[in-house]
Amino acid sequence: MKNWNITSFVFLLIVVSLQLSTINNNLFAQTKKNKARINADLVNIIDGEKYLNIKASARIDKKTVEVSNIELTIYQELNDEEIELGKTKTDGSGLTKFKIENFNSLAADSTGYYNLKVSFSGNDDFKRASRGVSYRKASISAKWNVKDSINYLNAKLIDVMTDSSIAETGLDVRVDRLFRPLRIGDSSFETDENGEIEVAIEDGIPGVDGNLKLEVVLNESDDYGTVVASVVAPIGTVIVDESTYDQRTMWSPRGKTPIFLLSITYAFIFVVWGIFIYLFINLVKINKS
């Protein structure tokens, strides 16, 4: 009897230990948070918007997923201080665009770099995370000219802080389009010792009213971010509007139905109703007689 009691007691301890282990594992699973990742790139459009392109993601079960609807705070870091610039929230794809107001009033550190930070304070599902963005200010000046009956785009890349040319740096040249820019050349054009490039623009590129919006892009530079400058040049081929939307064709809107089709349709209607009226009149006469 005594041995049986000892065996029961040991069995009870094992069961209780297993239950406690299961509870601890469940609690650990419930409190475990995933690590969020934040990517941010500066986009500087000359004479236009300055903003951060931000993407939030996480690695869950060996798969990269978007982190949507989280609030991010953007700071400027200067002299060991954090100055809040604003907040933004990611969309369903984990993306957001934060426009930097008063871009030119931001202060640089002693090395000429501007330091921003994108911060996420964490929530029930993800740990807190942050990402720093450091950049120097760069500027691109662009213009077009004609030389020997050939159209050229000239551009110069300079460092604003030192007012010096940036040599041996690749610049993309493209034509702005509604959905996707049309790239000029198979690769980037490298700046010379004066920070300049000269690119021939081929004939025959269509443009509204013959105008082309040419863009020069320093793309995702480690030091300067993405810098975009544009110039409008009347060197394109005029687009001929061949749309028949406002003409009376078979595929036009209902209000632009071809006249001949309307005439045939109404003629059939009058004939059918004429037959009905004729038969009705004859039935009335037969009934009276």
Disulfide bonds with the S-S distance in Angstrom:
none
